[in-house]
Amino acid sequence: SDSTVLKDGRFVTCSFDGSIIIYNNKTFKPDIIIKEHNDKVNNVLQLSSGILASCSLDWTIKLYEIYKNTYKNIQTLTNHKGEVIKIIELKNKKLLSGSNDNTIIIYNKDNNNIYSKEYSIPTCGGNCPLVQTKDNEICYREYNNDISTLKFFDLIKGATIHKINDVTVTYCLFDSMIMTSNDLLLVTGYEKISIINVNSYNVIREINVYHSDWISCALFLDKNTLLTCDYNKRIIKWEFETNNLRFISMKENAHNKEITTLTKIGNGLILTGSQDNLVKIW
């Protein structure tokens, strides 16, 4: 489903089988296998405190202290009443989660890194993916009655400040919205990549990616090089030029099924994960 890199250089994957695996970054073999969720794990990330966080179809968010070859489950958050799809850490260190229960929840933590619900944001239908676009602003895809809307929400005012209805965004499980700079938001969708100025809330560029089906995830290798993966099992490399993309190269049939995660794991290596149950290192 998802992957991330720990501060100590090891990398982590989570899976539809309910497991989280922490891999040794030298041997590429598992150091730790975590099986705490009762259903598929959608998203995993390491917080700035070093705590590992995961969310699941079982409606929960779990937090872990990670050691060399062991872990400790230190907290389980049960505030959602539906599948928890995405978790992100805000710049102010608060935790934010999106669910198909029509809510986004903000959590605060005490001095012992124990999180509690601060407030929730009501949404219509699905509300993922999620990304922080400014210090006090988030952007999320809301899907309801076959209408997909990109919403920009002010966390201080507690209100939607802008909507864009004509941007197609990839399904909620994937990294389909990433900030390219302080001003630009890159959004992947169905055979299309959109670039949005988050100050003017204008779509300033749309790049067609024919025969891609859904473009599932995107990753910047550096400030000028972008990788995308799609449902047609391709990895495409682009050069990012201010507000445009230039095709460089493509790897076809990188997996046997659609690719769902793309992570830079260091030393020039890239990790991809797919619904073919394989993780590959490139």
C-alpha positions as YAML, in Angstrom:
chain: A
units: angstrom
residues:
- id: 1
  name: SER
  ca: [0.00, 0.00, 0.00]
- id: 2
  name: ASP
  ca: [2.60, 2.54, 1.09]
- id: 3
  name: SER
  ca: [6.24, 2.99, 2.03]
- id: 4
  name: THR
  ca: [8.52, 5.41, 3.82]
- id: 5
  name: VAL
  ca: [12.13, 5.76, 4.99]
- id: 6
  name: LEU
  ca: [13.17, 5.91, 8.65]
- id: 7
  name: LYS
  ca: [15.66, 8.41, 10.01]
- id: 8
  name: ASP
  ca: [18.16, 5.61, 10.55]
- id: 9
  name: GLY
  ca: [18.11, 4.77, 6.83]
- id: 10
  name: ARG
  ca: [15.93, 1.66, 6.98]
- id: 11
  name: PHE
  ca: [12.80, 1.59, 4.85]
- id: 12
  name: VAL
  ca: [9.26, 0.51, 5.69]
- id: 13
  name: THR
  ca: [6.41, -0.95, 3.69]
- id: 14
  name: CYS
  ca: [2.81, -1.64, 4.67]
- id: 15
  name: SER
  ca: [0.48, -4.06, 3.00]
- id: 16
  name: PHE
  ca: [-3.05, -5.20, 2.29]
- id: 17
  name: ASP
  ca: [-2.21, -8.30, 4.38]
- id: 18
  name: GLY
  ca: [-2.20, -6.14, 7.53]
- id: 19
  name: SER
  ca: [1.56, -6.17, 8.07]
- id: 20
  name: ILE
  ca: [4.24, -3.49, 8.32]
- id: 21
  name: ILE
  ca: [7.80, -4.54, 7.50]
- id: 22
  name: ILE
  ca: [10.94, -2.59, 8.40]
- id: 23
  name: TYR
  ca: [13.79, -3.61, 6.07]
- id: 24
  name: ASN
  ca: [17.51, -3.41, 6.69]
- id: 25
  name: ASN
  ca: [18.91, -0.87, 4.23]
- id: 26
  name: LYS
  ca: [22.08, -2.92, 3.69]
- id: 27
  name: THR
  ca: [20.80, -6.49, 3.39]
- id: 28
  name: PHE
  ca: [17.26, -5.57, 2.18]
- id: 29
  name: LYS
  ca: [15.96, -8.25, 4.56]
- id: 30
  name: PRO
  ca: [13.30, -7.65, 7.26]
- id: 31
  name: ASP
  ca: [14.54, -6.38, 10.62]
- id: 32
  name: ILE
  ca: [11.07, -6.03, 12.15]
- id: 33
  name: ILE
  ca: [7.64, -7.33, 11.17]
- id: 34
  name: ILE
  ca: [4.70, -5.55, 12.80]
- id: 35
  name: LYS
  ca: [1.27, -7.19, 12.84]
- id: 36
  name: GLU
  ca: [-0.93, -5.02, 15.03]
- id: 37
  name: HIS
  ca: [-3.76, -4.11, 12.66]
- id: 38
  name: ASN
  ca: [-6.74, -6.35, 12.01]
- id: 39
  name: ASP
  ca: [-7.05, -5.41, 8.34]
- id: 40
  name: LYS
  ca: [-5.08, -3.87, 5.48]
- id: 41
  name: VAL
  ca: [-2.69, -1.04, 6.30]
- id: 42
  name: ASN
  ca: [-3.17, 1.95, 4.04]
- id: 43
  name: ASN
  ca: [-0.47, 4.39, 5.09]
- id: 44
  name: VAL
  ca: [2.71, 4.47, 7.17]
- id: 45
  name: LEU
  ca: [5.05, 7.33, 8.08]
- id: 46
  name: GLN
  ca: [7.64, 8.29, 10.67]
- id: 47
  name: LEU
  ca: [6.82, 11.41, 12.68]
- id: 48
  name: SER
  ca: [9.38, 14.07, 13.55]
- id: 49
  name: SER
  ca: [9.59, 12.61, 17.07]
- id: 50
  name: GLY
  ca: [10.77, 9.28, 15.63]
- id: 51
  name: ILE
  ca: [7.48, 7.52, 16.33]
- id: 52
  name: LEU
  ca: [6.14, 5.34, 13.51]
- id: 53
  name: ALA
  ca: [2.45, 5.81, 12.66]
- id: 54
  name: SER
  ca: [0.12, 3.64, 10.60]
- id: 55
  name: CYS
  ca: [-3.56, 3.66, 9.67]
- id: 56
  name: SER
  ca: [-5.84, 0.91, 8.51]
- id: 57
  name: LEU
  ca: [-9.10, -0.42, 7.18]
- id: 58
  name: ASP
  ca: [-9.76, -1.52, 10.79]
- id: 59
  name: TRP
  ca: [-10.66, 2.14, 11.64]
- id: 60
  name: THR
  ca: [-7.56, 2.70, 13.79]
- id: 61
  name: ILE
  ca: [-4.31, 4.65, 13.86]
- id: 62
  name: LYS
  ca: [-1.45, 2.97, 15.70]
- id: 63
  name: LEU
  ca: [1.76, 4.53, 17.02]
- id: 64
  name: TYR
  ca: [5.00, 2.62, 17.65]
- id: 65
  name: GLU
  ca: [8.36, 3.20, 19.25]
- id: 66
  name: ILE
  ca: [10.96, 1.57, 16.99]
- id: 67
  name: TYR
  ca: [14.20, 0.04, 18.22]
- id: 68
  name: LYS
  ca: [16.93, -1.85, 16.37]
- id: 69
  name: ASN
  ca: [15.08, -5.15, 16.02]
- id: 70
  name: THR
  ca: [11.96, -4.66, 18.13]
- id: 71
  name: TYR
  ca: [9.04, -2.29, 18.48]
- id: 72
  name: LYS
  ca: [6.45, -1.24, 21.05]
- id: 73
  name: ASN
  ca: [2.86, -0.27, 20.26]
- id: 74
  name: ILE
  ca: [2.46, 2.81, 22.45]
- id: 75
  name: GLN
  ca: [-0.98, 4.09, 21.42]
- id: 76
  name: THR
  ca: [-4.04, 3.23, 19.35]
- id: 77
  name: LEU
  ca: [-6.37, 6.01, 18.20]
- id: 78
  name: THR
  ca: [-9.97, 4.92, 17.66]
- id: 79
  name: ASN
  ca: [-11.69, 8.21, 16.85]
- id: 80
  name: HIS
  ca: [-12.74, 7.33, 13.29]
- id: 81
  name: LYS
  ca: [-15.83, 5.28, 12.48]
- id: 82
  name: GLY
  ca: [-14.61, 4.05, 9.12]
- id: 83
  name: GLU
  ca: [-11.50, 3.14, 7.15]
- id: 84
  name: VAL
  ca: [-8.59, 5.47, 7.94]
- id: 85
  name: ILE
  ca: [-6.97, 6.17, 4.61]
- id: 86
  name: LYS
  ca: [-4.26, 8.76, 5.12]
- id: 87
  name: ILE
  ca: [-2.26, 10.32, 7.96]
- id: 88
  name: ILE
  ca: [0.07, 13.29, 7.70]
- id: 89
  name: GLU
  ca: [2.10, 15.30, 10.20]
- id: 90
  name: LEU
  ca: [1.51, 19.04, 9.98]
- id: 91
  name: LYS
  ca: [4.32, 21.57, 10.25]
- id: 92
  name: ASN
  ca: [3.20, 22.39, 13.80]
- id: 93
  name: LYS
  ca: [3.70, 18.67, 14.69]
- id: 94
  name: LYS
  ca: [-0.02, 17.94, 14.98]
- id: 95
  name: LEU
  ca: [-1.32, 14.75, 13.37]
- id: 96
  name: LEU
  ca: [-4.07, 14.78, 10.76]
- id: 97
  name: SER
  ca: [-6.06, 11.80, 9.48]
- id: 98
  name: GLY
  ca: [-8.55, 11.31, 6.67]
- id: 99
  name: SER
  ca: [-11.22, 8.63, 6.58]
- id: 100
  name: ASN
  ca: [-14.18, 7.44, 4.55]
- id: 101
  name: ASP
  ca: [-16.38, 8.21, 7.59]
- id: 102
  name: ASN
  ca: [-16.78, 11.77, 6.24]
- id: 103
  name: THR
  ca: [-14.34, 13.36, 8.70]
- id: 104
  name: ILE
  ca: [-10.79, 14.67, 8.84]
- id: 105
  name: ILE
  ca: [-9.47, 14.65, 12.41]
- id: 106
  name: ILE
  ca: [-6.75, 16.86, 13.94]
- id: 107
  name: TYR
  ca: [-4.79, 15.45, 16.92]
- id: 108
  name: ASN
  ca: [-2.58, 17.26, 19.41]
- id: 109
  name: LYS
  ca: [0.08, 15.64, 21.57]
- id: 110
  name: ASP
  ca: [1.27, 16.14, 25.13]
- id: 111
  name: ASN
  ca: [4.84, 16.13, 26.42]
- id: 112
  name: ASN
  ca: [4.85, 12.32, 26.40]
- id: 113
  name: ASN
  ca: [3.93, 12.14, 22.69]
- id: 114
  name: ILE
  ca: [0.44, 10.91, 23.59]
- id: 115
  name: TYR
  ca: [-2.08, 12.10, 21.01]
- id: 116
  name: SER
  ca: [-5.69, 13.09, 21.59]
- id: 117
  name: LYS
  ca: [-8.38, 14.39, 19.26]
- id: 118
  name: GLU
  ca: [-8.50, 18.17, 19.07]
- id: 119
  name: TYR
  ca: [-11.32, 18.62, 16.57]
- id: 120
  name: SER
  ca: [-12.77, 17.15, 13.38]
- id: 121
  name: ILE
  ca: [-13.59, 18.60, 9.97]
- id: 122
  name: PRO
  ca: [-16.81, 17.30, 8.38]
- id: 123
  name: THR
  ca: [-16.52, 16.32, 4.73]
- id: 124
  name: CYS
  ca: [-18.77, 14.87, 2.06]
- id: 125
  name: GLY
  ca: [-17.72, 11.43, 0.91]
- id: 126
  name: GLY
  ca: [-14.05, 10.51, 0.63]
- id: 127
  name: ASN
  ca: [-11.50, 13.14, 1.69]
- id: 128
  name: CYS
  ca: [-8.15, 11.80, 0.55]
- id: 129
  name: PRO
  ca: [-5.42, 12.25, -0.51]
- id: 130
  name: LEU
  ca: [-4.34, 15.01, 1.87]
- id: 131
  name: VAL
  ca: [-1.49, 17.49, 1.71]
- id: 132
  name: GLN
  ca: [-0.46, 20.59, 3.67]
- id: 133
  name: THR
  ca: [-0.16, 23.49, 1.25]
- id: 134
  name: LYS
  ca: [0.55, 26.39, 3.65]
- id: 135
  name: ASP
  ca: [1.26, 26.84, 7.37]
- id: 136
  name: ASN
  ca: [-2.44, 26.83, 8.24]
- id: 137
  name: GLU
  ca: [-3.93, 25.29, 5.11]
- id: 138
  name: ILE
  ca: [-4.55, 21.79, 3.82]
- id: 139
  name: CYS
  ca: [-5.81, 20.54, 0.49]
- id: 140
  name: TYR
  ca: [-7.83, 17.38, 0.00]
- id: 141
  name: ARG
  ca: [-9.84, 15.59, -2.65]
- id: 142
  name: GLU
  ca: [-13.51, 15.28, -1.80]
- id: 143
  name: TYR
  ca: [-15.56, 12.80, -3.79]
- id: 144
  name: ASN
  ca: [-19.33, 12.72, -3.55]
- id: 145
  name: ASN
  ca: [-22.08, 11.70, -5.99]
- id: 146
  name: ASP
  ca: [-19.55, 11.18, -8.79]
- id: 147
  name: ILE
  ca: [-18.26, 14.74, -8.38]
- id: 148
  name: SER
  ca: [-14.58, 15.19, -7.53]
- id: 149
  name: THR
  ca: [-13.64, 18.49, -5.89]
- id: 150
  name: LEU
  ca: [-10.25, 19.77, -4.77]
- id: 151
  name: LYS
  ca: [-10.79, 21.72, -1.53]
- id: 152
  name: PHE
  ca: [-8.42, 24.12, 0.20]
- id: 153
  name: PHE
  ca: [-9.25, 24.35, 3.91]
- id: 154
  name: ASP
  ca: [-8.04, 26.97, 6.41]
- id: 155
  name: LEU
  ca: [-7.26, 25.25, 9.73]
- id: 156
  name: ILE
  ca: [-7.45, 28.51, 11.70]
- id: 157
  name: LYS
  ca: [-10.71, 29.79, 10.26]
- id: 158
  name: GLY
  ca: [-12.16, 26.28, 10.14]
- id: 159
  name: ALA
  ca: [-13.57, 26.87, 6.70]
- id: 160
  name: THR
  ca: [-13.10, 25.98, 3.04]
- id: 161
  name: ILE
  ca: [-11.45, 28.94, 1.32]
- id: 162
  name: HIS
  ca: [-11.41, 27.67, -2.25]
- id: 163
  name: LYS
  ca: [-12.69, 24.84, -4.44]
- id: 164
  name: ILE
  ca: [-11.56, 23.53, -7.82]
- id: 165
  name: ASN
  ca: [-13.98, 21.21, -9.57]
- id: 166
  name: ASP
  ca: [-12.15, 20.42, -12.79]
- id: 167
  name: VAL
  ca: [-9.05, 18.60, -11.48]
- id: 168
  name: THR
  ca: [-8.99, 14.81, -11.59]
- id: 169
  name: VAL
  ca: [-7.11, 13.34, -8.63]
- id: 170
  name: THR
  ca: [-5.91, 9.76, -8.26]
- id: 171
  name: TYR
  ca: [-7.68, 7.53, -5.75]
- id: 172
  name: CYS
  ca: [-7.14, 8.21, -2.09]
- id: 173
  name: LEU
  ca: [-4.60, 5.49, -1.20]
- id: 174
  name: PHE
  ca: [-1.74, 6.93, -3.19]
- id: 175
  name: ASP
  ca: [0.73, 9.84, -3.10]
- id: 176
  name: SER
  ca: [-1.01, 11.80, -5.83]
- id: 177
  name: MET
  ca: [-0.64, 15.35, -4.45]
- id: 178
  name: ILE
  ca: [2.79, 16.76, -3.62]
- id: 179
  name: MET
  ca: [4.10, 20.27, -3.13]
- id: 180
  name: THR
  ca: [6.85, 21.13, -5.61]
- id: 181
  name: SER
  ca: [7.69, 24.43, -3.93]
- id: 182
  name: ASN
  ca: [6.07, 26.99, -1.65]
- id: 183
  name: ASP
  ca: [3.72, 27.97, -4.47]
- id: 184
  name: LEU
  ca: [3.03, 24.94, -6.65]
- id: 185
  name: LEU
  ca: [1.00, 21.80, -6.02]
- id: 186
  name: LEU
  ca: [1.40, 18.84, -8.38]
- id: 187
  name: VAL
  ca: [-1.69, 16.62, -8.72]
- id: 188
  name: THR
  ca: [-1.81, 13.32, -10.62]
- id: 189
  name: GLY
  ca: [-5.02, 11.94, -12.09]
- id: 190
  name: TYR
  ca: [-6.41, 9.93, -14.96]
- id: 191
  name: GLU
  ca: [-3.89, 10.27, -17.82]
- id: 192
  name: LYS
  ca: [-3.17, 13.79, -16.62]
- id: 193
  name: ILE
  ca: [-0.86, 15.74, -14.30]
- id: 194
  name: SER
  ca: [-2.04, 19.15, -13.13]
- id: 195
  name: ILE
  ca: [0.07, 21.93, -11.63]
- id: 196
  name: ILE
  ca: [-1.77, 24.37, -9.37]
- id: 197
  name: ASN
  ca: [-0.62, 27.69, -7.93]
- id: 198
  name: VAL
  ca: [-1.74, 27.57, -4.30]
- id: 199
  name: ASN
  ca: [-1.66, 31.36, -3.94]
- id: 200
  name: SER
  ca: [-3.99, 32.15, -6.83]
- id: 201
  name: TYR
  ca: [-5.69, 28.70, -6.78]
- id: 202
  name: ASN
  ca: [-5.36, 28.48, -10.54]
- id: 203
  name: VAL
  ca: [-4.54, 25.42, -12.62]
- id: 204
  name: ILE
  ca: [-1.56, 26.79, -14.51]
- id: 205
  name: ARG
  ca: [-0.64, 23.66, -16.47]
- id: 206
  name: GLU
  ca: [-2.14, 20.30, -17.44]
- id: 207
  name: ILE
  ca: [0.15, 17.64, -18.88]
- id: 208
  name: ASN
  ca: [-1.46, 14.73, -20.74]
- id: 209
  name: VAL
  ca: [0.08, 11.31, -20.05]
- id: 210
  name: TYR
  ca: [-1.60, 9.11, -22.60]
- id: 211
  name: HIS
  ca: [-2.17, 5.38, -22.02]
- id: 212
  name: SER
  ca: [-1.30, 5.71, -18.33]
- id: 213
  name: ASP
  ca: [-4.75, 5.00, -16.90]
- id: 214
  name: TRP
  ca: [-4.55, 6.38, -13.34]
- id: 215
  name: ILE
  ca: [-1.20, 7.93, -12.39]
- id: 216
  name: SER
  ca: [-0.95, 6.43, -8.93]
- id: 217
  name: CYS
  ca: [2.01, 8.19, -7.31]
- id: 218
  name: ALA
  ca: [4.71, 10.77, -7.86]
- id: 219
  name: LEU
  ca: [8.11, 11.46, -6.32]
- id: 220
  name: PHE
  ca: [10.74, 14.16, -6.74]
- id: 221
  name: LEU
  ca: [14.24, 12.69, -6.98]
- id: 222
  name: ASP
  ca: [15.58, 16.23, -6.73]
- id: 223
  name: LYS
  ca: [14.11, 19.66, -7.39]
- id: 224
  name: ASN
  ca: [14.33, 19.14, -11.16]
- id: 225
  name: THR
  ca: [13.55, 15.43, -11.61]
- id: 226
  name: LEU
  ca: [10.16, 13.78, -11.11]
- id: 227
  name: LEU
  ca: [9.16, 10.11, -11.23]
- id: 228
  name: THR
  ca: [5.57, 8.95, -11.75]
- id: 229
  name: CYS
  ca: [4.01, 5.48, -11.70]
- id: 230
  name: ASP
  ca: [0.74, 4.44, -13.27]
- id: 231
  name: TYR
  ca: [-1.82, 1.68, -13.52]
- id: 232
  name: ASN
  ca: [-0.25, 0.56, -16.78]
- id: 233
  name: LYS
  ca: [2.77, -0.56, -14.74]
- id: 234
  name: ARG
  ca: [5.10, 2.14, -16.02]
- id: 235
  name: ILE
  ca: [7.68, 4.32, -14.28]
- id: 236
  name: ILE
  ca: [8.20, 7.61, -16.11]
- id: 237
  name: LYS
  ca: [10.98, 10.11, -15.50]
- id: 238
  name: TRP
  ca: [10.31, 13.80, -16.11]
- id: 239
  name: GLU
  ca: [12.30, 17.01, -15.98]
- id: 240
  name: PHE
  ca: [10.45, 19.63, -13.96]
- id: 241
  name: GLU
  ca: [10.74, 23.07, -15.56]
- id: 242
  name: THR
  ca: [9.14, 25.76, -13.35]
- id: 243
  name: ASN
  ca: [5.51, 24.99, -14.16]
- id: 244
  name: ASN
  ca: [5.87, 22.31, -16.82]
- id: 245
  name: LEU
  ca: [7.15, 18.76, -17.29]
- id: 246
  name: ARG
  ca: [9.36, 17.38, -20.05]
- id: 247
  name: PHE
  ca: [9.40, 13.63, -20.72]
- id: 248
  name: ILE
  ca: [12.82, 12.01, -20.28]
- id: 249
  name: SER
  ca: [12.42, 8.23, -20.24]
- id: 250
  name: MET
  ca: [10.07, 5.38, -19.36]
- id: 251
  name: LYS
  ca: [10.34, 1.88, -17.84]
- id: 252
  name: GLU
  ca: [7.48, -0.32, -19.06]
- id: 253
  name: ASN
  ca: [6.15, -3.40, -17.22]
- id: 254
  name: ALA
  ca: [8.00, -2.47, -14.07]
- id: 255
  name: HIS
  ca: [5.54, -4.70, -12.16]
- id: 256
  name: ASN
  ca: [2.91, -7.25, -13.12]
- id: 257
  name: LYS
  ca: [0.09, -5.12, -11.66]
- id: 258
  name: GLU
  ca: [-0.49, -1.46, -10.86]
- id: 259
  name: ILE
  ca: [2.18, 0.28, -8.80]
- id: 260
  name: THR
  ca: [0.92, 1.76, -5.52]
- id: 261
  name: THR
  ca: [3.97, 3.26, -3.84]
- id: 262
  name: LEU
  ca: [7.19, 4.99, -4.86]
- id: 263
  name: THR
  ca: [9.91, 5.97, -2.38]
- id: 264
  name: LYS
  ca: [13.49, 7.23, -2.53]
- id: 265
  name: ILE
  ca: [15.46, 5.04, -0.08]
- id: 266
  name: GLY
  ca: [18.94, 6.55, -0.39]
- id: 267
  name: ASN
  ca: [22.19, 5.83, -2.24]
- id: 268
  name: GLY
  ca: [20.43, 6.53, -5.52]
- id: 269
  name: LEU
  ca: [17.96, 3.68, -4.97]
- id: 270
  name: ILE
  ca: [14.19, 3.75, -5.54]
- id: 271
  name: LEU
  ca: [11.58, 1.44, -4.02]
- id: 272
  name: THR
  ca: [8.35, 0.53, -5.79]
- id: 273
  name: GLY
  ca: [5.51, -1.54, -4.41]
- id: 274
  name: SER
  ca: [2.68, -3.08, -6.37]
- id: 275
  name: GLN
  ca: [-0.54, -5.04, -6.07]
- id: 276
  name: ASP
  ca: [1.42, -7.96, -7.52]
- id: 277
  name: ASN
  ca: [2.67, -8.43, -3.89]
- id: 278
  name: LEU
  ca: [6.23, -7.46, -4.81]
- id: 279
  name: VAL
  ca: [8.54, -4.74, -3.56]
- id: 280
  name: LYS
  ca: [11.33, -3.87, -6.00]
- id: 281
  name: ILE
  ca: [14.53, -1.87, -5.54]
- id: 282
  name: TRP
  ca: [15.82, 0.07, -8.55]
...
